[in-house]
Each structure stands twice: as C-alpha cells, then as structure tokens.
Amino acid sequence: MGVFVFLPLVLPLTAWPVARLAEQHLHPRTATRMLTAVAAVLALCSTLCLALLMVVGTAQLPGNPLPDAWSDPEVRAAVPYDEVAGRLAIPALLAVLVACGGTLLRHRRVRRRAERALAPLPARAVAVLPDDVPYAYALPGGRRDRVVVSRGMLARLTSRERRALFAHERAHLEGRHHRFLLAVRVAARANPFLRPLSTAVAYTAERWADEEAAARVGSRRVVARAIGKSALAPAGAPPPTLAGFAAPGPVPRRVAALLAPAPVARAWPGVGTATGMAAWAAAVGTAASAVASANSAVTLYAILHTATTL
C-alpha cells in the first residue's frame, strides 16, 4: 500500500477551492449536487483508509481477535510507520463511527419528535401552528411531506410573500434537500476536512429553494423581501425540527443573489474559469482518493490472503 493509503485522509483539501467558488458562480442546484457527491466519495474513501490502517494496527495488539498470521512482518510492512499509524487509526475510526452514528440517530430522533408533535393536526400538506414565534420549515415524512409554519410568521408577510415562503419550503421537499444536507453532515463527521463542503451545501440548498420559489412566484424581489422579513423576525426557539440541519446561510448574500439576474443552469463550469479549474481539481482529487483507497484495499487483501494459512 505504501504512502498511498494516507492520501484519502488529506485529499479532501483539494475540494476546498470549489466549495467557495461553486456557491458563488454555479447554479445552486448544480453546486448542491456536485459538492454532495464529492463530499460523499471523499468521506467513504477516508473511512476505508482508516479501516485498512486499523487492520494493521489491531494486528499488533495482545489478545487480537484477528488471525495471528495478520501480524506477520509482511503485513505490517504494507504500511509506513505501521506502529504509529496503525495504533492511531483505531481510536480515529471509532471516533468517526460514533460521530456519524450520532448524527444519523439525531436526524431520526428529530424527525420522529416533529412528526409526533404534528400528529394531532389534520393530515394536510401545510400545518399552521398557533405560535407567535415566527418560523417555518419543511418536514419530510414517510407518508406525507409537510410545510410547517407558525401564525407569527404568516402575520409578518403579505399574501405574495406567503406564496414565496410556501414555494420555498415546497422546493426543499420536492428536491429532497434534506438528503443532501444529511449526506454532507455525515461526510463532515467522517472527515473534518470536509466541513467547508458541508457549509457550502447548507447555503446552496437554500439558494436552490430560493430560485425555485422565484420561478413559481414570478418575482425575485418578492422572494427577497420575504427572506429579509423572516431574517428580521425576533429570535425565537421553535421546537426541534429537521430544519436545524439546514442553516439558512448568510441572508444578505441570498437577498443580493435574488436581486441579481437568475443564474444560468449548466451541468459543468467552463474549463477556462476559476470555478471550472477548481471543479476539475476537486474531481481529480476525488478520483485519486477513490483509486488510492481501492488500490490499498486490494493490496492489503492480497497480502492478508497470502499470509493466512488456509
């Protein structure tokens, strides 16, 4: 395996430039999908890298449950600095599994708690809660997706702004944005170097919903006003919901983007642009991470198969 087994741990750094440039210069739908895919692949590769290092690390421990042949010098020689890297990989992988598992459990717990809270209400696509605290969020469900909004929020908006609000939240549900947000959140737990991508996707997902709402309402300014009024609402503490997984992002940037012309939707940025070069760098880094992790897995399997007496 050599030093290539360590590459997936640091190659997420190649995606940092595209995280910032994509949210500024790409259509938010394209940016959300691209950044989520990059983050998911890089997170899987880095986790696989830790698992491979852990195999070498556990082979050095007394009372190791793995086959004794796996602790042969040939196996340990597959990883540079195996004594240090192997032992460090054990707590690192455990921390990754605990962090990712905790994120998934919180996600499930929040959804169930919100569904239980809305159970007494009529099974409609929109749930209006008698709460003076202004808030609104999209709640995906197994049987029915819902838009949840408080009376306090509706009271602050005009009729057209309410349409923009509902169109924004429905866009979240129809685009299944919660899946993108959960994927990048778990990826950032698996590898802290992926946190900039998680932050970027939280913003681009909101921008994606903004653009969908503007297209449906027919006015970008109406959506911008609705966002601005929502941001100026008094701070409150609505019940824990899935909306907590989707940070709204910098509101002034969202408003400024809506006051500008609509972004052009394209599958991939131009090669000659800074965004295009950053996207290609991220793509190359992702491919290199996948190749390095696959090569390390195959190499270690071959070594362990050779060392194990059948």
VENGI-V857905 format. One record per pair of residues at least 24 apart in sequence whose C-alpha atoms are under 10 Angstrom apart, sorted by the first residue. I is the first residue (numbers start at 1). J is the second residue. Records with the same first field share a line. If there is no record, write none. Layout:
I->J / J
This chain:
1->52 / 77 / 78 / 79 / 80 / 292 / 293 / 295 / 296 / 297 / 298 / 299 / 300 / 303
2->77 / 78 / 79 / 80 / 81 / 296 / 299
3->78 / 79 / 80 / 81 / 292 / 296
4->49 / 79 / 80 / 288 / 289 / 291 / 292 / 293 / 295 / 296
5->45 / 46 / 48 / 49 / 50 / 52 / 53 / 78 / 79 / 80 / 289 / 292 / 293 / 294 / 295 / 296 / 297
6->46 / 49 / 50 / 53 / 79 / 80 / 85 / 289 / 292 / 293 / 296
7->45 / 46 / 49 / 285 / 288 / 289 / 290 / 291 / 292 / 293
8->41 / 42 / 43 / 44 / 45 / 46 / 47 / 48 / 49 / 50 / 191 / 285 / 286 / 288 / 289 / 290 / 291 / 292 / 293
9->42 / 43 / 45 / 46 / 47 / 48 / 49 / 50 / 191 / 192 / 193 / 289 / 293
10->42 / 46 / 191 / 193 / 194 / 285 / 289
11->42 / 45 / 46 / 193 / 194 / 282 / 284 / 285 / 286 / 287 / 288 / 289
12->38 / 39 / 41 / 42 / 43 / 45 / 46 / 191 / 192 / 193 / 194 / 195 / 196 / 197 / 282 / 285 / 286 / 289
13->42 / 193 / 194 / 196 / 282 / 285
14->193 / 278 / 279 / 280 / 281 / 282 / 283 / 284 / 285 / 286
15->39 / 42 / 193 / 194 / 196 / 197 / 278 / 279 / 280 / 281 / 282 / 283 / 284 / 285 / 286
16->193 / 194 / 195 / 196 / 197 / 200 / 278 / 279 / 281 / 282
17->196 / 197 / 274 / 275 / 277 / 278 / 279 / 281 / 282
18->196 / 197 / 200 / 274 / 275 / 276 / 277 / 278 / 279 / 280 / 281 / 282 / 283
19->194 / 195 / 196 / 197 / 198 / 199 / 200 / 201 / 275 / 278 / 279 / 282
20->196 / 197 / 199 / 200 / 275 / 278
21->200 / 274 / 275 / 276 / 278 / 279
22->197 / 200 / 201 / 204 / 269 / 274 / 275 / 276 / 278 / 279
23->197 / 200 / 201 / 202 / 203 / 204 / 205 / 207 / 275
24->200 / 204 / 253 / 257 / 263 / 275
25->263 / 264 / 269 / 273 / 274 / 275 / 276
26->204 / 263 / 264 / 265 / 266 / 267 / 268 / 269 / 275 / 276
27->204 / 207 / 208 / 211 / 262 / 263 / 264 / 265 / 266 / 267 / 268 / 269
28->200 / 201 / 203 / 204 / 205 / 206 / 207 / 208 / 209 / 210 / 211 / 263 / 264 / 265
29->175 / 177 / 201 / 204 / 205 / 206 / 207 / 208 / 209 / 211 / 212 / 265 / 266 / 267
30->204 / 208 / 265 / 266 / 267 / 268 / 269
31->200 / 201 / 203 / 204 / 205 / 207 / 208 / 267 / 268
32->177 / 180 / 181 / 184 / 197 / 198 / 200 / 201 / 202 / 203 / 204 / 205 / 206 / 207 / 208
33->177 / 180 / 201 / 204 / 205
34->201 / 267 / 268 / 279 / 282 / 283
35->180 / 184 / 194 / 196 / 197 / 198 / 200 / 201 / 204 / 279 / 282
36->179 / 180 / 181 / 182 / 183 / 184 / 185 / 187 / 197 / 198 / 200 / 201
37->180 / 183 / 184 / 286
38->184 / 187 / 194 / 197 / 279 / 282 / 283 / 285 / 286 / 287
39->183 / 184 / 185 / 186 / 187 / 188 / 190 / 191 / 193 / 194 / 195 / 196 / 197 / 198 / 201 / 282 / 286
40->180 / 183 / 184 / 185 / 186 / 187 / 188 / 190 / 194 / 286
41->187 / 286 / 287 / 289 / 290
42->187 / 188 / 190 / 191 / 193 / 194 / 282 / 285 / 286 / 287 / 288 / 289 / 290 / 293
43->183 / 184 / 186 / 187 / 188 / 189 / 190 / 191 / 192 / 193 / 194 / 286 / 289
44->187 / 190 / 191 / 289 / 290 / 293
45->190 / 191 / 286 / 288 / 289 / 290 / 291 / 292 / 293 / 294
46->93 / 187 / 190 / 191 / 289 / 290 / 292 / 293
47->92 / 93 / 96 / 97 / 187 / 190 / 191 / 293
48->93 / 290 / 293 / 294 / 296 / 297
49->89 / 93 / 289 / 292 / 293 / 294 / 296 / 297
50->85 / 86 / 88 / 89 / 90 / 91 / 92 / 93 / 94 / 96 / 293
51->86 / 89 / 90 / 92 / 93 / 94 / 297
52->79 / 86 / 89 / 293 / 296 / 297 / 300 / 301
53->78 / 79 / 82 / 85 / 86 / 87 / 88 / 89 / 90 / 93 / 296 / 300
54->82 / 85 / 86 / 87 / 88 / 89 / 90 / 91 / 92 / 93 / 94
55->86 / 87 / 89 / 90 / 300 / 304
56->82 / 83 / 85 / 86 / 87 / 89 / 90 / 300
57->82 / 83 / 84 / 85 / 86 / 87 / 88 / 89 / 90
58->86 / 87 / 89 / 90
59->86 / 87
60->86 / 87
61->87
67->304 / 307 / 308 / 309
68->307 / 308 / 309
69->304 / 305 / 306 / 307 / 308 / 309
70->303 / 304 / 305 / 306 / 307 / 308
71->304 / 307 / 308
72->304 / 307 / 308
73->307
74->303 / 304 / 306 / 307
75->300 / 301 / 302 / 303 / 304 / 306 / 307
76->300 / 303
78->296 / 299 / 300 / 303
79->296 / 300
92->190
93->190
95->189 / 190
96->186 / 187 / 188 / 189 / 190 / 191 / 192
97->186 / 189 / 190
98->189 / 190
99->186 / 188 / 189 / 190
100->185 / 186 / 187 / 188 / 189 / 190
101->186 / 189
102->186 / 189
103->182 / 185 / 186 / 189
104->182 / 183 / 185 / 186
106->242 / 245
107->178 / 182 / 241 / 242 / 244 / 245
108->242
109->240 / 241 / 242
110->239 / 240 / 241 / 242 / 243 / 244 / 245
111->139 / 140 / 141 / 142 / 240 / 241 / 242 / 243
112->141 / 241 / 242
113->239 / 240 / 241 / 242
114->139 / 141 / 148 / 239 / 240 / 241 / 242
115->139 / 140 / 141 / 142 / 146 / 241
117->239
118->146 / 148
125->170
126->166 / 170
128->152 / 153 / 154
129->153
131->238
132->236
133->233 / 234 / 235 / 236 / 237 / 238
134->230 / 231 / 232 / 233 / 234 / 235 / 236 / 237 / 238
135->230 / 231 / 233 / 234 / 235 / 236 / 237 / 238 / 239 / 243
136->165 / 166 / 169 / 230 / 238 / 243
137->165 / 166 / 168 / 169 / 170 / 172 / 173 / 241 / 242 / 243 / 244 / 246
138->166 / 168 / 169 / 170 / 171 / 172 / 173 / 177 / 178 / 241 / 242 / 243 / 246
139->169 / 170 / 172 / 173 / 178 / 241 / 242 / 243
140->170 / 172 / 173 / 174 / 176 / 177 / 178 / 179 / 242
141->173
145->170 / 173 / 174
146->170 / 173
147->172 / 173
148->241
150->238
152->233
153->229 / 230 / 233
154->230
156->226 / 229 / 230 / 232 / 233
157->225 / 226 / 227 / 229 / 230
158->222 / 225 / 226
160->217 / 219 / 222 / 223 / 226
161->217 / 221 / 222 / 223 / 224 / 225 / 226 / 227 / 229
162->222 / 223 / 226
163->213 / 214 / 216 / 217 / 222 / 223 / 226
164->209 / 210 / 212 / 213 / 214 / 215 / 216 / 217 / 218 / 219 / 220 / 222 / 223 / 224 / 225 / 226 / 227
165->209 / 210 / 213 / 217 / 222 / 223 / 226 / 227 / 230
166->213
167->209 / 210 / 211 / 212 / 213 / 214 / 215 / 216 / 217 / 223
168->206 / 207 / 208 / 209 / 210 / 211 / 212 / 213 / 214 / 216 / 217 / 223 / 227
169->206 / 209 / 210 / 212 / 213
170->209 / 212 / 213
171->205 / 206 / 208 / 209 / 210 / 211 / 212 / 213 / 216
172->205 / 206 / 208 / 209 / 210 / 212 / 213
173->209
174->209
175->205 / 208 / 209 / 212
176->205
177->201 / 202 / 204 / 205 / 206 / 208 / 209 / 246
178->202 / 205 / 242 / 243 / 245 / 246
180->205 / 246
181->205 / 245 / 246 / 247
182->242 / 245 / 246
185->245 / 246
198->246
199->246 / 247 / 249
200->249
201->246 / 247 / 249
202->245 / 246 / 247 / 248 / 249
203->246 / 247 / 248 / 249 / 250 / 251 / 253 / 254
204->248 / 249 / 254
205->246 / 247 / 248 / 249
206->246 / 247 / 248 / 249 / 251 / 254
207->248 / 249 / 253 / 254 / 255 / 257 / 258
210->254 / 255 / 257 / 258
211->254 / 257 / 258 / 262 / 263
214->258 / 262
215->262
219->258 / 259
220->255 / 257 / 258 / 259 / 260 / 261 / 262
221->255 / 256 / 258 / 259 / 260
222->258 / 259
223->254 / 255 / 258 / 259
224->251 / 252 / 254 / 255 / 256 / 257 / 258 / 259
225->255 / 258 / 259
226->255
227->251 / 252 / 254 / 255 / 258
228->252 / 254 / 255
